[in-house]
Amino acid sequence: MSRMDRYKNIHKKAKPLKKESTGFFRRERQKDKALNDPRDEATRIYQPDQDSSYSSREGQANDYQTPYSYAKAGNKKGFNQTKKNFFKRKKEPKEVRPKKKRSWGKIILGIILFLFLFSVISFFVGKSMAEHDTSLPSVTTESFDGVQSSSGAHNILILGSDTRGEDAGRADTIMVLQLDGPAHKPKLISFMRDSFVAIPGVGQNKINAAYAYGGADLVRQTIKENFGLDCQYYAKVDFKSFEKVVDALFMNGIKIDAEKDLNLDGVDIKKGVQKMDGHTLLQYARFRKDEEGDFGRVRRQQQVMNTIFSQLKNPLNLIRAPYAAGKAIGYTSTDVSSFFIIKNLLSIARGVGGVDRLSVPVEGSWNFGNSSYAGSILVIDNDANRAAISDFLSK
């Protein structure tokens, strides 16, 4: 057979070429070819988002596998686990912290600090308002050589006068208020204005004349010489100033039990419990035109002071007390410092239960008398009254 005859029908024996498909089926055949080709196993990249048909073919790969394919198959599970653990982090157990206990000591300390700051601010606000009040003449501080008591107590000489401007009138009210004494509570001593005493550098006269002769310091010297009582500070209260301080402390009036009917400067007061504003309370304390005279007036003045202290128990009045104290300092001629008032707020507050009171001369230590130049006087026994004062302050 010739060579031409041998290859004559070769084209008939050859299998026809399959028409190349396109689209989705061509891509599927390419995937199958890649999966079944062991030569591409080493370069094939794992596709986590392939469909289930690809996964099933991969599991049915031909038996011929390279060593790399074994390693790849072994690491596939670990890769999936790592990916799974990456998105699913382990929650660390929360640390259980012990509940904090409330520190009542700190809470109480904070409240005390707040009240202290509030009191200081209120005090200086009241003081500033009084100092800038143009309805009253400005006050000046007198020269006063005060001496602290040997017991360590702070004695404040309180003078009440209706003096206006620079006139030096006689003092209608003479009191000594003691703070931080042996009794650890406020004590109040009132001296009757008609007491006939020795005034240093002047001679015998009524005790209230000492203010007209030498101001507050001469009153201090007179009390020391006749009764042995030292005064460290002074405060002179004008009548108008007294009204403003009372109105600042008791905005709705002060409740007091008037002991009798009386009338002074056009103000009618009926006997019994009632509320008084500053002006009415001042007239009640000043009244002396009856058979008791100065004795009745001193008693009512002490009643007024005791009522003011006792009504500080009201929380609203107690809150306003620093403001009113600031106003009192601003309206008053005094050498009492703001620091002293703030420092002794607690001592002043001890008077809310009432103030112990003493009137001088004490009972049985005086007689009515008459002087050619001083008029009606009270002749007193200085030694008896000195002993009574010492005993009163020591209890």
C-alpha positions in Angstrom: 0.0 0.0 0.0 1.3 3.2 -1.0 1.8 6.0 1.4 -1.0 8.0 -0.2 -3.5 5.2 0.2 -2.5 4.8 3.9 -3.4 8.4 4.8 -6.2 8.8 2.3 -9.1 8.6 4.7 -7.4 9.9 7.8 -9.7 12.9 8.0 -12.7 10.6 8.3 -11.3 8.7 11.2 -10.4 11.8 13.1 -13.0 12.9 15.8 -14.7 16.2 15.0 -13.7 19.1 17.2 -16.3 20.1 19.7 -17.6 23.6 19.3 -16.2 25.8 22.0 -19.0 26.9 24.3 -19.1 30.3 25.9 -20.4 31.8 29.0 -21.2 30.0 32.2 -20.5 26.4 31.0 -17.0 27.3 29.7 -16.1 28.8 33.0 -17.3 25.6 34.8 -15.2 23.4 32.6 -12.2 25.6 33.2 -12.8 25.2 37.0 -13.0 21.4 36.6 -9.8 21.3 34.6 -8.0 23.3 37.2 -9.2 21.1 40.0 -8.3 17.9 38.2 -4.9 19.1 37.1 -2.3 18.0 39.7 0.2 20.5 38.2 -1.9 23.4 39.2 -2.5 22.2 42.8 0.6 24.0 44.1 -0.5 27.3 42.6 -4.2 27.1 43.3 -5.5 29.7 45.8 -8.1 28.8 48.3 -11.4 30.6 47.6 -13.6 30.7 50.7 -16.6 32.0 48.9 -16.9 29.2 46.2 -20.2 27.4 45.9 -21.0 23.9 47.1 -20.4 22.3 43.6 -16.8 23.4 43.8 -16.4 22.0 47.2 -17.8 18.7 46.2 -15.5 18.4 43.2 -12.6 19.3 45.4 -13.4 16.4 47.7 -13.5 14.1 44.6 -10.2 15.2 43.2 -8.2 12.5 41.4 -6.1 10.2 43.4 -2.9 11.7 42.2 -1.9 14.5 44.6 1.4 16.1 45.3 3.0 16.3 48.7 2.0 20.0 48.7 -1.6 19.1 48.2 -1.5 16.9 51.4 -0.1 19.8 53.3 -2.7 22.1 51.8 -5.5 19.8 52.7 -4.2 19.5 56.3 -4.0 23.3 56.8 -7.4 24.1 55.4 -9.2 23.2 58.6 -6.8 25.3 60.6 -7.2 28.2 58.3 -11.0 28.1 58.6 -10.7 27.8 62.4 -8.3 30.8 62.5 -10.7 32.9 60.5 -13.6 31.8 62.6 -11.8 32.7 65.8 -10.7 36.1 64.4 -14.3 37.2 64.0 -15.5 35.6 67.2 -13.3 36.9 70.0 -13.3 35.4 73.3 -15.1 37.6 75.9 -12.8 38.1 78.8 -14.6 37.8 82.1 -15.3 41.2 83.6 -13.5 42.0 86.8 -16.0 42.1 89.6 -15.2 45.3 91.6 -16.3 45.5 95.1 -19.1 48.1 95.7 -17.8 51.3 97.2 -19.2 52.0 100.6 -20.6 55.5 101.2 -18.2 57.6 103.3 -20.6 59.4 105.6 -17.7 61.2 107.1 -16.9 62.8 103.8 -20.5 63.7 103.1 -20.9 65.4 106.5 -17.6 67.2 106.0 -18.8 68.4 102.6 -22.0 69.7 104.1 -20.2 71.5 106.8 -17.8 73.1 104.3 -20.7 74.2 102.1 -22.5 75.8 105.1 -19.3 77.5 106.2 -18.7 79.0 102.8 -22.3 80.0 102.4 -22.1 81.8 105.8 -18.9 83.7 105.0 -20.3 84.9 101.6 -23.6 85.9 103.2 -21.8 87.8 105.9 -19.7 89.9 103.6 -22.7 90.5 101.3 -24.7 91.9 104.2 -21.7 94.0 105.4 -21.2 95.5 102.0 -24.9 96.4 101.6 -24.9 98.1 105.0 -21.7 100.1 104.3 -23.2 101.4 101.0 -26.6 102.3 102.5 -27.0 106.0 102.0 -30.1 106.3 104.1 -28.0 106.4 107.3 -25.0 108.4 108.1 -21.7 106.6 107.8 -20.3 105.2 111.0 -16.8 105.7 112.4 -14.8 103.4 114.7 -13.9 104.9 118.0 -10.6 104.5 119.9 -11.1 101.6 122.3 -8.3 100.0 124.4 -10.0 96.7 125.1 -8.6 94.1 127.4 -9.4 90.4 127.3 -10.8 88.9 130.5 -8.5 86.9 132.7 -10.8 83.9 132.2 -10.2 83.9 128.5 -13.7 85.0 127.7 -14.6 87.6 125.1 -16.6 90.5 126.7 -18.3 92.9 124.2 -19.5 96.2 125.5 -22.8 97.1 123.8 -24.0 100.6 123.8 -27.4 101.8 122.5 -27.9 105.5 121.7 -30.2 107.7 119.6 -27.3 110.0 118.9 -27.3 111.5 115.3 -24.2 112.5 113.5 -21.2 113.5 115.6 -23.2 114.5 118.7 -22.1 112.7 121.8 -25.4 112.0 123.7 -25.8 109.8 126.7 -26.1 106.0 126.2 -29.6 104.7 126.8 -28.5 101.1 126.9 -25.3 99.7 128.5 -24.8 95.9 128.3 -21.9 93.5 128.3 -22.2 90.3 126.2 -19.8 87.5 127.1 -18.9 84.8 124.7 -16.7 81.7 125.3 -16.8 82.2 129.1 -16.4 79.5 131.8 -20.1 78.6 131.3 -19.6 78.0 127.5 -22.8 79.9 126.7 -23.6 83.5 126.0 -24.2 85.7 129.1 -25.7 89.1 129.2 -25.3 91.8 131.9 -27.3 95.0 131.8 -26.3 98.1 133.7 -29.0 100.6 134.7 -28.3 104.0 133.3 -29.1 105.8 136.6 -26.5 103.9 138.6 -24.4 106.4 140.5 -20.8 105.4 140.0 -17.3 106.9 139.9 -16.2 107.9 136.4 -12.4 108.0 135.9 -11.2 111.6 135.4 -14.7 113.0 136.0 -16.0 112.0 139.4 -19.4 110.7 140.7 -22.1 110.7 138.1 -24.7 108.4 136.4 -23.0 105.6 134.5 -24.6 106.7 131.2 -22.8 110.1 131.4 -19.5 108.3 130.9 -20.3 108.0 127.2 -21.0 111.7 126.9 -17.7 112.5 128.6 -15.3 110.1 126.9 -17.1 107.8 124.5 -17.0 104.0 124.6 -13.6 103.7 126.1 -14.5 105.8 129.1 -17.5 103.5 129.7 -15.2 100.6 129.6 -12.9 102.2 132.2 -15.9 103.0 134.4 -17.2 99.4 134.4 -13.7 98.1 135.1 -13.2 100.5 138.1 -16.6 99.9 139.7 -17.3 96.3 138.9 -14.0 94.7 138.0 -15.2 93.6 134.6 -12.9 93.8 131.6 -14.3 94.5 128.1 -12.3 93.4 125.0 -14.5 94.9 122.2 -17.3 97.5 121.9 -20.3 97.9 119.6 -22.4 101.1 119.5 -25.8 100.5 118.0 -27.8 103.4 116.6 -31.6 103.1 116.9 -32.2 103.2 113.2 -29.4 100.6 112.7 -31.1 98.3 115.2 -34.4 98.5 113.2 -32.6 97.5 110.0 -30.7 94.6 111.5 -33.9 93.2 113.1 -35.8 93.5 109.8 -32.9 91.8 108.0 -32.9 88.9 110.4 -36.7 88.5 110.8 -38.3 89.4 107.5 -41.8 88.6 108.8 -41.3 90.1 112.2 -40.1 88.7 115.5 -42.6 86.9 117.8 -42.5 88.3 121.4 -44.8 88.3 124.4 -45.4 92.0 125.3 -45.7 92.2 129.1 -48.0 95.2 129.1 -49.8 97.8 127.1 -47.7 100.8 126.2 -47.3 103.7 123.8 -44.1 105.4 122.7 -43.6 107.9 119.8 -47.0 107.1 118.3 -46.6 103.3 118.5 -49.3 101.4 120.3 -48.4 98.0 121.7 -51.0 95.7 123.3 -50.2 93.1 125.9 -49.8 89.5 124.7 -48.0 87.4 122.1 -47.5 89.2 118.7 -45.1 89.9 115.9 -43.1 93.1 115.8 -41.0 94.6 113.1 -37.8 96.4 113.9 -39.4 99.8 114.7 -42.0 98.5 117.0 -39.6 96.3 118.8 -37.3 99.3 119.4 -40.1 101.3 121.0 -41.0 98.3 123.2 -37.4 98.1 124.4 -37.0 101.8 125.0 -40.2 102.5 126.9 -39.6 103.7 130.5 -42.5 106.1 131.3 -44.2 104.1 134.0 -43.9 103.4 137.7 -41.0 100.9 137.1 -38.9 103.4 135.2 -35.4 102.1 134.2 -36.0 98.8 136.0 -38.8 97.9 133.6 -36.9 99.1 130.6 -33.8 97.0 131.4 -36.0 94.0 131.9 -37.7 94.5 128.5 -34.3 95.1 126.8 -33.1 91.8 128.1 -36.3 90.1 127.0 -35.7 91.4 123.5 -32.1 90.2 123.4 -33.1 86.8 124.7 -36.0 86.5 122.1 -33.6 87.3 119.3 -31.2 84.6 120.3 -33.9 82.0 121.0 -35.6 82.5 117.7 -32.4 81.6 115.8 -33.6 78.0 116.3 -35.8 78.5 113.3 -33.7 77.1 110.3 -34.8 80.0 108.1 -33.7 82.6 110.6 -30.5 80.7 111.2 -29.7 80.7 107.5 -30.2 84.5 107.4 -28.1 85.0 110.6 -24.7 85.5 108.8 -26.3 88.0 106.4 -27.9 89.9 109.4 -24.6 89.8 111.3 -22.8 91.3 108.3 -25.4 94.1 108.2 -25.0 94.6 112.0 -21.3 95.1 111.6 -21.8 97.4 108.6 -24.3 99.6 110.5 -22.5 99.6 113.8 -19.6 101.6 115.1 -17.5 98.7 116.4 -14.0 97.3 116.6 -15.2 93.8 116.4 -13.5 92.3 113.3 -15.3 90.2 110.6 -12.9 87.4 111.4 -14.0 87.4 115.0 -17.7 87.1 114.1 -17.1 84.2 111.7 -14.8 82.5 114.1 -17.4 82.7 117.0 -20.5 81.8 115.0 -20.7 78.6 117.0 -20.4 80.5 120.3 -23.2 82.9 119.2 -25.4 79.9 118.1 -25.2 78.4 121.6 -27.6 81.2 122.6 -30.5 79.6 120.7 -31.6 78.0 123.9 -31.8 81.3 125.7 -29.3 83.7 127.2 -28.5 83.9 130.9 -29.2 87.5 132.1 -28.3 89.7 135.0 -29.3 93.2 135.9 -27.0 95.5 137.8 -27.5 96.7 140.5 -28.7 93.4 141.8 -31.7 93.1 144.1 -30.9 94.4 147.6 -27.8 96.3 146.6 -29.3 99.7 145.8 -31.4 102.6 147.1 -33.1 105.6 145.5 -31.2 108.8 145.8 -31.0 112.3 144.5 -28.1 114.4 143.3 -28.0 118.2 143.0 -26.3 117.9 139.5 -27.4 114.5 138.3 -31.0 114.4 139.5 -32.7 111.1 140.5 -30.1 108.4 141.0 -29.5 104.8 142.2 -27.1 104.6 145.0 -25.5 101.1 144.7 -23.2 98.8 146.7 -20.2 98.3 144.4 -18.8 95.3 146.4 -22.1 93.4 146.4 -22.6 93.9 142.7 -19.0 93.0 141.9 -19.4 89.7 143.7 -22.7 89.1 142.0 -21.2 89.6 138.6 -18.3 87.3 139.3 -20.6 84.6 140.5 -22.9 85.0 137.5 -20.1 84.6 134.9 -18.5 81.6 136.6 -21.6 79.4 136.5 
